Amino acid sequence: MKRREQSQTEQLKQALAEREAQLQEARARLAAVEGSTSLQVGRALTAAAKRPGRSLVRLPRDLYRLWRRSGQTNHSERRRPASEPVRSFDAERQEARLLTGVAGGREDLLIAATVVGPAIQTAVDPYVRTVPLRPHDAQIVMDGVDVDLVLVSSSAAAPGSPWAHVGDPAAADRTRALHWVLESAAARGIPAVLLDDAPAPPALRELGFDRVHQGDAGVPLHLFNPVAADLAPGPAAVYVRATPDQPVPDVLADLGVRVVDADAADLPDALRAANVAVVPGASPETDRLRRRAWACGARVVTHSPAPQPAGEDLAVSVPRLRAEEPTETEQRELLRRVFLDEATPVRLASVLDGLDLASGTSGTDLPLRGRSVAVLADPAGEADADQLAADLLAARLRPAEVVVPGTAAKLPGVKRLRAEGVTVRTVRFSAPDTPEELTRDTARDGEDGHGGLTAQRWAALAERATAPWAHPWTRPLGDHRLVDLVCAAECSGADAVGTADTGADPDDPLANPGERGYFDRPTTGGQQYEFVSAITPELARTALLRRGWRPREWNRRGSRLLALGPDHGTGADPGGDGSSHTAAQTGAVG
């Protein structure tokens, strides 16, 4: 049992014992009141007043009997159990915890108590289980939840937020509450991190953080991505201001460039609609805005108030780039760069790397857990196994694990994967010592379906996988295809990603189960990212593959299917595109 689950179980047991003690004490007090002479005398007088006829005649007799019994004491009824617990302050604190509405966390996400700005909160929500703290309930919430991390951002001190001006001597109450949170975290061995993403009172950085990170939480690709670029109308050029009071260059005003603020709610749509984004060159926000524009598929031009003798004038560069849409290969490579180096889960894993988390925590790589891919494969022989190993080891995003039938575990290619540090899991399709188990060099005759395997066989392989995503390997992918698939899933929130299924192969029972209905007509509009009703799956949620459904049924059963267009170019070599990424295993867990 994890430390977090054990702690919460002990807290619930203690709260239940306190409630039982309160109920027992209430019952004893009620019995004492009902058995008291005063209550019985009152009942006798009330009955006599309601029925004066016969009750008045019996009233002296009833009062005499009560007087006779009042001198007798029943010590057995008045004795209280010696082991009865006494109500303590913990019971009142447990009641206060119930009012906060804090629920238990998930094992696949870190639990972080957050004092952050709204932008940071929105960015980290899909990757970290957050428990927001407010100045008036910080102590109650910290006592009621066993968190793994305390995450604070300088943007939380912005005016208008609950923690406005925290760290400033004028806001002593908020500073005192945050200081108590940090002291409580230190006493419990919980690390505290400050994201220094905005101007804040200097005293905020001196409150006692284990780590201060200069920068924000990276690019949240679930907000900034080119998936809905064709649906975002607007001008082909946009000027992003770091602050609302920043002046707009005259040349951009003459060109009719749209102006949008860096913290505007419609910034993602404005960047998706633009072919070129102009950002201020001499601003702390330059790098952040450039990465967001790249993620949305727009080229970036920096503008500096000082003249640049070697640079191209805005009057020339903006019209030229506005008229030329970025190529699909260029957009893909820009998005890959952000996905591998600057996305929010990568930034969180980098910030948390090296922190001394409490024992029982799964690790600082949990933000990247959502990118883990299990490759499901059934190589027919040594050639297929060698091709599988060469393909996966050359990919820019290395899979977390590979699942193969038990008959393929001894093939040289599979052994090479295991030697390179890739986790290999095996599944039995048939009984041991059968001819099928003993021979692997023959083709799989008689099997039909996607990639030569039926949906039930893919489901059997997926049942053994532990990663949240699974890729049914049927042919070599190339260096970039797997990273593009995982990136598309992270950007869109789709349940499966692949190529649009046009139904061209009528002999494939897995891809063509019968006559199509109205909602099964595929869409082939040529876009790079398009939600369709049927795909040939290249990446799917492992839980979806485990059900054994045919891919044509996925849309009708409520799954969101994203068709990813082909990559029409090889792109730059890993590490040669200006990014800091060189290792193939970035984003992999396992």
C-alpha positions in Angstrom: 0.0 0.0 0.0 1.3 3.4 -0.9 2.2 5.9 1.8 -0.5 8.2 0.7 -3.2 5.6 0.7 -2.1 4.3 4.1 -2.1 7.8 5.6 -5.6 8.5 4.3 -6.9 5.1 5.6 -5.6 5.9 9.0 -7.2 9.3 9.0 -10.5 7.8 8.0 -10.3 5.2 10.7 -9.5 7.9 13.3 -12.4 10.0 12.1 -14.8 7.0 12.2 -13.7 6.2 15.8 -14.3 9.9 16.8 -17.8 9.8 15.2 -18.7 6.6 17.1 -17.6 8.2 20.4 -19.7 11.2 19.7 -22.7 9.0 18.9 -22.3 6.9 22.0 -22.0 10.0 24.2 -25.1 11.5 22.6 -27.1 8.3 23.3 -25.9 8.2 26.9 -27.0 11.8 27.4 -30.4 11.2 25.8 -31.0 8.2 28.0 -30.0 10.2 31.1 -32.4 13.0 30.2 -35.3 10.6 29.5 -34.7 8.9 32.8 -34.5 12.0 34.9 -37.2 12.8 37.5 -37.7 16.3 36.2 -38.7 15.1 32.8 -41.1 12.5 34.2 -42.7 15.1 36.5 -43.1 17.4 33.6 -44.8 14.6 31.6 -47.2 13.9 34.5 -48.2 17.5 34.8 -48.7 17.9 31.0 -50.9 14.8 30.9 -53.0 16.1 33.8 -53.4 19.5 32.1 -54.5 17.8 28.8 -57.1 15.5 30.5 -58.2 17.2 33.7 -60.9 14.5 34.5 -59.1 11.3 35.3 -55.5 12.6 35.3 -56.1 15.0 38.1 -57.3 12.1 40.3 -54.2 10.1 39.5 -51.7 13.0 39.7 -51.0 12.7 43.5 -50.3 9.0 43.2 -48.0 9.4 40.2 -46.0 12.2 42.0 -45.7 10.1 45.1 -44.3 7.2 43.1 -41.8 9.5 41.5 -40.7 10.8 44.9 -40.2 7.3 46.2 -38.0 6.3 43.2 -36.0 9.5 43.2 -34.0 8.3 46.2 -32.9 5.1 44.5 -29.8 5.2 42.4 -29.0 2.6 39.6 -25.3 2.7 39.4 -25.2 0.2 36.6 -27.1 2.5 34.3 -25.0 5.6 35.2 -21.7 3.9 34.9 -19.9 5.0 31.7 -17.5 2.6 29.8 -13.9 3.2 30.8 -12.7 2.7 27.2 -15.1 5.3 25.8 -13.0 7.8 23.8 -13.2 11.4 24.5 -14.0 14.0 21.8 -10.8 15.8 20.8 -9.8 18.7 18.6 -9.1 16.2 15.8 -12.8 15.5 15.4 -13.5 19.1 14.8 -10.7 19.3 12.4 -11.9 16.2 10.5 -15.3 17.9 10.2 -13.6 21.0 8.7 -11.8 18.8 6.2 -15.1 17.4 4.9 -16.1 21.0 4.1 -13.2 21.6 1.7 -14.4 18.9 -0.7 -10.9 17.5 -1.2 -11.0 14.0 -2.8 -8.4 11.3 -3.1 -5.8 11.3 -5.8 -4.8 8.9 -8.5 -1.7 6.8 -8.5 -0.5 7.8 -11.9 -0.3 11.6 -11.1 1.6 13.5 -8.5 -0.5 15.4 -5.9 0.5 19.0 -5.5 -0.8 21.7 -3.2 -0.8 24.7 -5.4 -0.6 28.5 -4.8 -0.3 29.5 -8.5 -1.7 31.9 -11.0 -4.6 31.0 -13.3 -2.3 30.4 -16.3 -0.1 28.0 -14.4 -3.1 26.2 -12.9 -4.6 25.7 -16.4 -1.3 24.5 -17.8 -0.5 21.8 -15.1 -4.0 20.5 -14.5 -3.8 17.6 -17.0 -0.4 16.4 -15.7 -0.6 17.0 -11.9 -3.4 16.3 -9.5 -3.7 19.8 -8.0 -5.2 20.8 -4.6 -5.5 24.6 -4.7 -4.8 26.4 -1.4 -6.5 29.6 -0.4 -5.5 31.9 2.4 -8.5 31.1 4.5 -8.4 27.3 4.3 -4.7 26.6 3.6 -4.1 25.0 7.1 -7.3 22.8 6.9 -6.5 21.6 3.4 -2.8 20.9 4.2 -3.8 18.9 7.2 -6.5 16.9 5.3 -4.5 15.8 2.2 -1.3 13.9 1.9 0.4 15.8 -1.0 3.7 15.0 -2.8 4.7 18.6 -3.6 3.9 22.2 -2.9 3.9 24.2 -6.1 3.9 28.1 -5.9 4.2 30.6 -8.7 5.1 34.2 -8.6 2.1 35.0 -10.8 -0.1 34.1 -7.8 0.9 37.4 -6.2 -0.7 39.4 -9.0 -3.3 41.9 -8.1 -6.8 40.5 -8.1 -5.9 36.9 -7.1 -6.7 35.3 -3.7 -2.9 35.5 -2.9 -2.5 39.0 -4.2 0.8 40.7 -3.0 1.8 37.6 -1.0 5.3 38.3 0.3 4.7 42.0 0.6 4.8 43.4 4.2 1.4 45.0 3.5 -0.2 41.5 3.0 1.0 40.0 6.3 -1.9 37.7 6.6 -1.4 36.0 3.3 2.4 35.9 3.8 1.9 34.3 7.2 -0.5 31.6 5.7 2.0 30.7 2.9 4.9 30.6 5.4 2.9 28.2 7.6 2.2 26.0 4.5 6.0 25.9 3.7 6.9 25.1 7.3 4.3 22.3 7.5 5.6 20.9 4.2 9.2 21.0 5.5 8.2 19.2 8.7 6.5 16.4 6.7 9.4 16.1 4.2 7.4 17.5 1.2 9.5 19.6 -1.2 8.3 23.1 -2.2 9.0 24.6 -5.6 8.6 28.2 -6.7 8.0 29.0 -10.4 9.4 32.5 -10.8 7.2 33.4 -13.9 6.2 37.0 -13.1 7.3 40.0 -11.1 6.6 39.5 -7.4 7.7 40.9 -4.0 11.3 39.9 -3.3 10.3 38.5 0.1 8.3 35.7 -1.7 11.5 34.0 -2.8 12.9 34.1 0.7 10.1 32.1 2.4 12.1 28.9 2.2 11.6 27.0 -1.1 13.6 23.9 -1.9 13.9 25.0 -5.5 13.3 28.3 -7.4 12.8 27.8 -11.1 13.2 30.9 -13.4 10.4 30.6 -15.9 6.9 29.3 -16.3 5.5 25.8 -16.6 6.2 25.4 -20.3 3.8 25.2 -23.3 0.5 23.5 -22.5 -0.1 21.7 -25.8 -3.7 21.0 -24.9 -4.3 24.8 -25.3 -1.6 25.8 -27.9 -1.6 23.5 -30.8 -2.5 23.6 -34.6 -5.3 21.0 -34.5 -8.0 23.6 -35.0 -6.0 25.8 -37.2 -8.4 25.5 -40.2 -11.3 26.5 -37.9 -9.7 29.7 -36.6 -10.5 32.6 -38.9 -8.5 35.8 -38.7 -5.7 37.8 -40.3 -2.6 36.0 -41.5 -0.3 38.2 -39.2 -0.6 39.0 -35.5 1.4 41.2 -33.2 1.6 39.8 -29.6 2.2 42.5 -27.0 3.9 41.5 -23.7 1.9 44.2 -21.8 -1.3 46.1 -22.7 0.5 49.5 -22.5 3.2 48.4 -25.0 3.0 50.6 -28.2 2.3 49.0 -31.5 5.0 49.7 -34.2 3.7 52.1 -36.9 4.7 49.8 -39.7 2.5 47.0 -38.3 -0.4 49.4 -37.8 -0.1 50.4 -41.5 0.0 46.7 -42.6 -3.3 45.9 -40.7 -1.7 43.4 -38.4 -4.0 42.2 -35.6 -2.9 43.1 -32.1 -3.4 40.7 -29.2 -2.1 40.7 -25.6 0.1 37.9 -24.3 -2.4 37.1 -21.6 -5.5 37.3 -23.7 -7.9 34.3 -23.6 -8.1 34.2 -27.5 -4.3 34.1 -27.9 -4.3 30.4 -29.1 -6.9 31.1 -31.8 -5.1 34.2 -32.9 -1.8 32.3 -33.3 -3.5 29.4 -35.2 -5.1 31.8 -37.7 -1.8 33.6 -38.4 1.0 32.6 -40.8 3.4 34.9 -39.0 3.5 36.2 -35.4 5.5 39.3 -34.4 6.8 39.3 -30.8 8.8 41.9 -29.0 12.5 41.1 -29.1 13.6 42.9 -25.9 11.2 41.4 -23.4 11.3 38.6 -20.9 8.1 37.2 -22.6 9.9 36.7 -26.0 10.9 33.1 -25.5 7.5 32.1 -24.1 5.6 33.7 -26.9 7.9 32.3 -29.5 7.3 28.7 -28.3 3.5 29.2 -28.2 3.5 30.5 -31.8 5.6 27.6 -32.9 3.2 25.2 -31.3 0.3 26.8 -33.1 2.1 26.5 -36.5 3.1 30.1 -37.0 6.4 31.5 -38.0 7.9 34.1 -35.6 9.5 37.5 -36.3 11.0 39.4 -33.4 10.7 43.2 -33.3 13.2 45.4 -31.5 12.8 49.1 -31.1 16.5 49.6 -31.8 17.4 49.4 -35.5 19.1 46.1 -36.6 21.6 46.7 -39.4 21.8 43.0 -40.3 18.1 42.2 -39.9 15.2 42.4 -42.4 12.7 45.3 -42.0 9.2 44.4 -40.8 7.8 46.1 -43.8 9.4 43.4 -45.9 9.4 40.3 -43.8 5.8 40.5 -42.5 4.1 40.8 -46.0 6.4 38.0 -47.3 5.7 35.6 -44.6 2.0 36.5 -44.4 1.6 35.5 -48.0 3.4 32.2 -47.7 1.8 29.6 -45.5 4.2 27.4 -43.5 4.8 24.1 -45.1 3.4 21.0 -43.4 7.0 19.7 -42.8 7.9 23.0 -41.2 4.9 23.0 -39.0 5.5 19.4 -37.9 9.2 20.1 -37.0 8.3 23.2 -35.0 5.7 21.3 -33.1 8.1 18.4 -32.5 10.6 20.8 -31.1 8.1 22.2 -28.6 6.7 18.8 -27.8 10.1 17.3 -27.0 11.8 20.2 -25.3 9.3 22.9 -24.1 6.0 21.2 -23.4 4.5 21.4 -19.9 5.1 17.7 -18.9 8.7 18.0 -20.0 9.2 21.2 -18.0 7.6 19.7 -14.9 9.8 16.7 -15.1 12.8 18.9 -15.4 11.8 21.1 -12.5 11.1 18.1 -10.3 14.3 16.2 -11.2 16.5 15.7 -8.2 14.0 16.7 -5.6 13.9 14.5 -2.5 10.3 13.2 -2.6 8.9 11.2 0.2 9.2 7.4 0.1 6.3 5.8 -1.6 6.0 8.4 -4.3 6.2 7.0 -7.8 8.8 9.5 -8.9 9.3 12.8 -10.6 8.7 11.3 -14.1 5.0 11.0 -13.5 4.2 14.1 -15.6 5.6 12.2 -18.6 3.6 9.1 -17.8 0.9 10.2 -20.2 3.4 9.9 -23.1 4.3 6.3 -22.4 3.7 4.0 -25.4 3.6 0.2 -25.5 4.5 -1.2 -28.9 2.4 -4.3 -29.7 4.1 -6.5 -32.3 4.0 -10.0 -33.6 7.1 -10.5 -35.8 6.8 -13.4 -38.1 10.5 -14.3 -38.1 14.0 -13.0 -37.5 13.8 -10.4 -40.4 10.7 -8.9 -38.9 12.2 -8.8 -35.4 15.4 -7.1 -36.7 13.3 -4.6 -38.5 11.2 -3.9 -35.4 14.3 -3.4 -33.3 16.0 -1.0 -35.8 12.8 1.0 -36.2 12.1 1.5 -32.5 15.7 2.2 -31.5 16.0 4.9 -34.2 12.8 6.7 -33.2 13.0 10.1 -31.6 10.5 9.0 -29.0 11.5 5.6 -27.6 8.6 3.4 -26.4 8.3 2.5 -22.7 7.8 -1.2 -23.4 7.3 -3.8 -26.2 4.8 -6.6 -26.0 5.3 -9.7 -28.2 4.0 -13.2 -28.2 6.0 -15.7 -26.1 7.2 -17.4 -29.3 9.0 -14.3 -30.4 10.8 -13.6 -27.2 14.0 -15.5 -28.3 14.3 -13.8 -31.7 17.6 -11.8 -32.0 15.8 -8.5 -32.7 13.7 -8.8 -29.5 16.8 -9.7 -27.5 18.5 -6.6 -28.9 15.6 -4.4 -27.6 15.9 -6.0 -24.2 19.7 -5.4 -24.2 19.1 -1.7 -25.1 17.1 -1.2 -21.9 13.6 -1.5 -23.5 11.1 -3.5 -21.3 9.9 -6.5 -23.2 6.7 -8.4 -22.1 5.5 -11.6 -23.6 2.0 -13.1 -24.1 1.0 -16.7 -24.9 -1.4 -17.1 -27.8 -1.5 -20.9 -27.7 -0.6 -23.9 -25.5 3.2 -24.6 -25.0 5.0 -27.2 -27.0 2.6 -27.0 -29.9 3.9 -26.7 -33.5 2.8 -23.0 -33.5 4.9 -22.4 -30.4 8.0 -24.2 -31.7 8.1 -22.6 -35.2 8.3 -18.9 -35.9 9.8 -18.7 -39.4 6.5 -19.6 -41.2 4.0 -16.9 -42.2 0.7 -16.6 -40.3 -1.6 -18.1 -42.9 -5.3 -17.9 -42.3 -5.2 -14.9 -40.0 -6.9 -11.7 -41.1 -7.4 -8.3 -39.7 -5.3 -5.2 -39.2 -1.6 -6.0 -39.8 -2.3 -9.7 -40.0 -3.8 -10.0 -36.5 -7.4 -10.0 -35.5 -8.9 -7.6 -33.0 -8.8 -10.3 -30.3 -5.1 -10.9 -30.8 -4.3 -7.1 -30.5 -6.5 -7.2 -27.4 -4.5 -10.0 -25.9 -1.2 -8.1 -26.5 -2.7 -4.9 -25.1 -3.9 -6.8 -22.0 -0.2 -7.3 -21.0 0.8 -3.7 -21.6 1.0 -1.2 -18.7 1.5 2.0 -20.6 -1.6 4.2 -21.2 -1.0 4.3 -25.0 -0.4 1.4 -27.4 0.9 1.3 -31.0 0.1 -1.8 -33.1 3.3 -2.2 -35.1 2.7 -3.5 -38.6 5.5 -1.8 -40.6 8.5 0.6 -40.0 7.4 4.0 -38.8 10.5 6.1 -39.4 12.2 8.5 -37.0 9.4 11.0 -36.5 6.1 9.1 -36.9 5.7 7.9 -33.3 6.5 11.2 -31.8 4.0 12.9 -34.2 1.3 10.4 -33.1 1.9 10.9 -29.4 2.1 14.7 -29.9 -1.2 14.7 -31.8 -2.9 12.7 -29.0 -1.6 15.1 -26.4 -2.7 18.2 -28.4 -6.2 16.9 -29.3 -7.3 14.7 -26.4 -8.3 12.0 -29.0 -8.7 8.3 -28.0 -7.0 7.0 -31.2 -4.8 8.5 -33.9 -4.0 7.1 -37.3 -4.7 7.5 -41.0 -8.2 8.1 -42.3 -9.9 4.8 -43.3 -11.4 5.2 -46.8 -12.5 1.6 -46.9 -10.3 0.8 -49.9 -9.6 -2.8 -48.9 -13.0 -4.7 -49.0 -11.3 -8.0 -48.0 -10.2 -6.7 -44.6 -12.9 -7.8 -42.1 -11.3 -5.7 -39.4 -11.4 -2.5 -41.4 -14.6 -3.1 -43.4 -17.2 -4.9 -41.2 -20.0 -4.4 -43.7 -22.1 -1.8 -45.3 -21.4 1.7 -43.9 -24.0 3.8 -42.2 -24.5 7.5 -42.6 -22.2 8.3 -39.7 -19.4 5.9 -41.0 -18.5 7.9 -44.0 -14.9 8.9 -43.8 -13.7 12.5 -44.3 -10.8 13.1 -46.5 -10.3 16.8 -46.6 -6.5 16.7 -46.8 -5.9 18.4 -43.4 -3.1 17.4 -41.2 -5.3 17.1 -38.2 -8.9 16.1 -38.7 -11.5 14.2 -36.5 -13.1 11.5 -38.6 -15.4 8.5 -38.1 -13.0 5.8 -39.1 -9.2 5.4 -39.0 -6.6 2.8 -39.5 -5.2 3.0 -35.9 -1.5 3.7 -35.4 -1.9 4.9 -31.7 -4.8 4.1 -29.4 -5.5 4.1 -25.7 -4.5 0.7 -24.3 -7.8 0.4 -22.6 -9.6 0.8 -25.9 -7.5 -1.9 -27.6 -8.2 -4.3 -24.7 -11.9 -4.3 -25.5 -11.3 -6.2 -28.7 -13.6 -4.0 -30.8 -13.0 -3.5 -34.5 -11.7 0.0 -35.3 -14.7 0.8 -37.4 -16.8 0.5 -34.3 -14.8 2.8 -32.2 -16.5 6.0 -33.3 -20.0 4.6 -32.7 -19.0 3.5 -29.2 -18.0 7.1 -28.2 -14.3 7.2 -29.1 -12.7 10.4 -30.6 -10.7 9.5 -33.7 -8.1 11.8 -35.1 -6.7 11.4 -38.6 -3.1 12.5 -38.9 -1.8 13.4 -42.3 1.5 12.0 -43.6 4.8 13.8 -43.0 5.9 14.9 -46.5 9.5 15.4 -45.5 12.2 13.9 -43.3 12.6 17.1 -41.3 15.9 18.0 -39.5 18.0 15.5 -37.8 17.5 15.1 -34.0 19.4 17.8 -32.3 20.1 19.6 -35.5 17.0 21.7 -35.5 18.0 24.1 -32.8 16.5 22.1 -30.0 18.3 20.7 -27.1 16.8 17.2 -27.6 19.3 14.5 -28.6 18.2 11.4 -26.7 15.6 9.2 -28.2 14.1 8.2 -24.9 12.7 11.6 -24.0 9.2 11.2 -22.7 9.5 7.5 -22.2 8.8 5.8 -18.8 9.8 2.3 -17.9 
